[in-house]
Amino acid sequence: MDDIIERLPEMLIGAVTTVELTLLALVFGIVLAVPTALARTSRHLAVRAVPYAYIFVFRGSPLLVQMFLLYYGLSQFAWIRESALWPILRQPYWCAVIAFALNTGAYTAEILRGGIQSIPKGEIEAAKACGMSPFLMTRRIVLPRAFRIAWPAYGNEVIFMLKGSALASTITLLDITGMARSIIAENYLALEFFGIAGVLYLLISWAFMRVLRAVEGRLNGHLRPPPEPVKT
């Protein structure tokens, strides 16, 4: 028990790393997903081809393999080691963030594509009838409506990304899982510290779900039933 209490602060430090990795991946992923989703809905095959290939590769291959290719694979090329990107690509932290962002960006792009294609055609026609330019219509009609439609599915992707961040421990990062493995290698208390790791993931998931639910309520507040009148 004393060993558990003594090492608990280290597990909390790992939790901070997990949250950082997840949030950075989600931010970079959504920045990548928006133009990718818009390109996927283009009528022109040449515009759709590259986003389709990107999504196919990152959705069709395991996240662990992607991270290994980025962290271990790129270092084999001399021109990578001599480039300005090497100070970033040599660090496991940023390799994990890039791999996670590329992966979640592919999934998020498909979620947004579904949201865009689910927008009622009447809303698009009304925007065109008002004389909106394509850029203005995308900014004020298409993307806001697509995010409202896709938000519940995107919430699932956020939780999947949080759980997938545990793979960062395979490239020496001390996130929750990595910290637990490091401590267990010293004291062999596997049940106790993997149990603590599970509880920390549950708590972080609960916090994320609360935030996601609050944002969903904000985005789709117009869908809530009106309050019942007070009986006198």
C-alpha positions as CSV (number, residue, x, y, z in Angstrom):
1,M,0.0,0.0,0.0
2,D,2.8,2.4,0.8
3,D,4.4,1.7,-2.6
4,I,1.1,2.5,-4.3
5,I,0.7,5.8,-2.5
6,E,4.3,6.7,-3.1
7,R,4.1,6.1,-6.9
8,L,0.6,7.6,-7.4
9,P,2.0,11.1,-8.3
10,E,4.0,9.4,-11.2
11,M,0.8,7.9,-12.5
12,L,-0.8,11.4,-12.4
13,I,2.1,12.8,-14.4
14,G,1.4,10.0,-16.9
15,A,-2.2,11.0,-17.0
16,V,-1.2,14.6,-17.9
17,T,0.9,13.3,-20.8
18,T,-2.0,11.2,-22.0
19,V,-4.4,14.2,-22.0
20,E,-1.8,16.3,-23.8
21,L,-1.2,13.7,-26.5
22,T,-5.0,13.3,-27.0
23,L,-5.8,17.0,-27.2
24,L,-3.0,17.8,-29.5
25,A,-3.9,14.9,-31.8
26,L,-7.5,16.0,-31.9
27,V,-6.7,19.6,-32.6
28,F,-4.3,18.8,-35.4
29,G,-6.6,16.1,-36.6
30,I,-9.7,18.4,-37.0
31,V,-7.6,21.0,-38.8
32,L,-6.6,18.3,-41.3
33,A,-10.0,16.7,-41.5
34,V,-12.0,19.8,-42.5
35,P,-10.3,20.4,-45.9
36,T,-10.0,16.7,-46.4
37,A,-13.8,16.2,-45.9
38,L,-14.6,19.1,-48.2
39,A,-12.3,17.7,-50.9
40,R,-13.9,14.3,-50.5
41,T,-17.3,15.8,-51.4
42,S,-16.0,17.5,-54.5
43,R,-17.6,16.6,-57.8
44,H,-14.1,16.4,-59.5
45,L,-12.4,13.1,-59.4
46,A,-8.9,14.7,-59.3
47,V,-9.8,16.6,-56.2
48,R,-11.2,13.5,-54.4
49,A,-8.3,11.2,-55.3
50,V,-5.6,12.4,-52.8
51,P,-8.0,12.7,-49.8
52,Y,-9.4,9.3,-50.7
53,A,-6.0,7.7,-50.8
54,Y,-5.0,9.3,-47.5
55,I,-8.2,8.1,-45.7
56,F,-7.9,4.7,-47.2
57,V,-4.3,4.2,-46.0
58,F,-4.8,5.5,-42.4
59,R,-8.1,3.9,-41.8
60,G,-7.0,0.6,-43.4
61,S,-3.7,0.1,-41.4
62,P,-3.2,-0.3,-37.7
63,L,-2.3,2.8,-35.7
64,L,0.6,1.0,-34.1
65,V,2.2,0.3,-37.5
66,Q,1.7,3.9,-38.5
67,M,3.5,5.1,-35.4
68,F,6.4,2.6,-35.8
69,L,6.8,3.6,-39.5
70,L,7.0,7.3,-38.5
71,Y,9.3,6.8,-35.5
72,Y,11.5,4.0,-36.5
73,G,11.1,4.0,-40.3
74,L,11.8,7.6,-41.3
75,S,15.1,7.6,-39.4
76,Q,16.5,5.2,-41.9
77,F,16.6,7.9,-44.6
78,A,19.7,10.2,-44.5
79,W,17.8,13.1,-46.1
80,I,15.3,13.0,-43.3
81,R,18.1,13.1,-40.7
82,E,19.7,16.0,-42.4
83,S,16.4,18.0,-42.9
84,A,15.0,20.7,-40.7
85,L,12.2,18.3,-39.6
86,W,14.7,15.9,-37.9
87,P,14.6,17.8,-34.5
88,I,10.9,17.0,-34.4
89,L,10.9,13.6,-35.9
90,R,13.6,12.3,-33.6
91,Q,11.4,12.9,-30.6
92,P,9.0,10.2,-29.6
93,Y,6.5,12.7,-28.2
94,W,6.0,14.5,-31.5
95,C,6.1,11.3,-33.6
96,A,3.2,10.1,-31.5
97,V,1.3,13.3,-31.9
98,I,1.8,13.3,-35.7
99,A,0.8,9.6,-36.0
100,F,-2.3,10.2,-33.8
101,A,-3.3,13.3,-35.7
102,L,-3.0,11.7,-39.1
103,N,-5.0,8.7,-37.9
104,T,-7.8,10.6,-36.2
105,G,-7.8,13.1,-39.1
106,A,-8.7,10.3,-41.5
107,Y,-11.5,9.0,-39.3
108,T,-12.8,12.6,-38.6
109,A,-12.8,13.5,-42.3
110,E,-15.1,10.6,-43.0
111,I,-17.3,11.5,-40.2
112,L,-17.5,15.1,-41.5
113,R,-18.1,13.9,-45.0
114,G,-21.1,12.0,-43.8
115,G,-22.3,15.1,-42.0
116,I,-21.8,17.2,-45.1
117,Q,-23.7,14.8,-47.3
118,S,-26.5,14.6,-44.8
119,I,-27.3,18.3,-45.0
120,P,-30.8,18.8,-46.5
121,K,-30.5,19.9,-50.1
122,G,-33.1,22.6,-49.5
123,E,-30.7,24.4,-47.1
124,I,-28.0,24.5,-49.8
125,E,-30.4,25.7,-52.4
126,A,-31.6,28.4,-50.1
127,A,-28.0,29.6,-49.5
128,K,-27.5,29.7,-53.3
129,A,-30.7,31.6,-53.8
130,C,-29.5,34.2,-51.2
131,G,-26.5,34.8,-53.4
132,M,-23.9,33.3,-51.1
133,S,-20.5,32.5,-52.6
134,P,-19.2,28.9,-52.3
135,F,-16.8,30.0,-49.6
136,L,-19.4,31.9,-47.6
137,M,-21.9,29.1,-48.0
138,T,-19.3,26.6,-46.7
139,R,-18.4,28.8,-43.8
140,R,-21.9,29.7,-42.7
141,I,-24.1,26.8,-43.8
142,V,-22.2,23.7,-44.7
143,L,-19.6,23.3,-41.9
144,P,-21.8,24.4,-39.0
145,R,-24.6,22.0,-40.1
146,A,-22.1,19.2,-40.8
147,F,-20.6,19.6,-37.3
148,R,-24.0,19.5,-35.7
149,I,-24.9,16.4,-37.5
150,A,-21.6,14.6,-37.1
151,W,-20.9,15.6,-33.4
152,P,-22.3,12.4,-31.8
153,A,-20.1,10.2,-34.1
154,Y,-17.1,12.5,-33.5
155,G,-17.6,12.1,-29.8
156,N,-16.9,8.4,-30.2
157,E,-13.8,9.1,-32.2
158,V,-12.5,11.3,-29.3
159,I,-12.9,8.4,-26.9
160,F,-11.3,6.0,-29.4
161,M,-8.3,8.4,-29.7
162,L,-8.0,8.6,-26.0
163,K,-7.8,4.8,-25.7
164,G,-5.5,4.6,-28.7
165,S,-3.1,7.0,-27.1
166,A,-2.0,4.1,-24.9
167,L,0.1,2.9,-27.8
168,A,2.5,5.8,-27.2
169,S,4.1,3.7,-24.5
170,T,5.5,1.4,-27.2
171,I,7.9,4.2,-28.3
172,T,9.2,4.9,-24.8
173,L,6.7,7.7,-23.8
174,L,5.6,7.7,-20.2
175,D,1.9,8.2,-20.6
176,I,-0.5,6.4,-18.2
177,T,0.3,3.0,-19.7
178,G,4.0,3.7,-20.1
179,M,4.3,4.9,-16.5
180,A,2.4,1.9,-15.2
181,R,4.7,-0.5,-17.1
182,S,7.8,1.3,-15.9
183,I,6.6,1.1,-12.2
184,I,5.6,-2.5,-12.6
185,A,9.0,-3.4,-13.9
186,E,10.4,-2.3,-10.5
187,N,7.9,-3.6,-8.0
188,Y,5.9,-6.3,-10.0
189,L,2.6,-4.9,-8.7
190,A,0.9,-5.5,-12.1
191,L,-2.7,-5.8,-10.8
192,E,-2.5,-2.7,-8.7
193,F,-0.9,-0.3,-11.1
194,F,-2.7,-1.5,-14.2
195,G,-5.9,-1.2,-12.1
196,I,-4.9,2.4,-11.3
197,A,-4.2,3.0,-15.0
198,G,-7.7,1.7,-15.9
199,V,-9.3,4.0,-13.3
200,L,-7.4,7.0,-14.7
201,Y,-8.5,6.2,-18.3
202,L,-12.1,5.9,-17.0
203,L,-12.0,9.3,-15.2
204,I,-10.5,11.0,-18.3
205,S,-13.1,9.4,-20.5
206,W,-15.8,10.6,-18.2
207,A,-14.5,14.1,-18.3
208,F,-14.2,14.1,-22.1
209,M,-17.8,12.7,-22.4
210,R,-19.1,15.5,-20.1
211,V,-17.5,18.1,-22.3
212,L,-18.7,16.5,-25.5
213,R,-22.2,16.3,-24.2
214,A,-22.2,19.9,-23.1
215,V,-21.0,21.0,-26.6
216,E,-23.6,18.8,-28.2
217,G,-26.3,20.4,-26.1
218,R,-25.0,23.8,-27.2
219,L,-24.9,22.9,-30.9
220,N,-28.2,21.1,-31.0
221,G,-30.1,23.1,-28.3
222,H,-32.9,23.8,-30.8
223,L,-33.7,20.1,-30.8
224,R,-34.5,19.9,-27.1
225,P,-38.1,19.7,-26.3
226,P,-39.5,23.0,-24.8
227,P,-40.0,23.0,-21.0
228,E,-43.4,22.1,-19.8
229,P,-45.5,25.0,-18.7
230,V,-45.8,25.4,-15.0
231,K,-49.2,24.4,-13.7
232,T,-51.0,26.9,-11.5
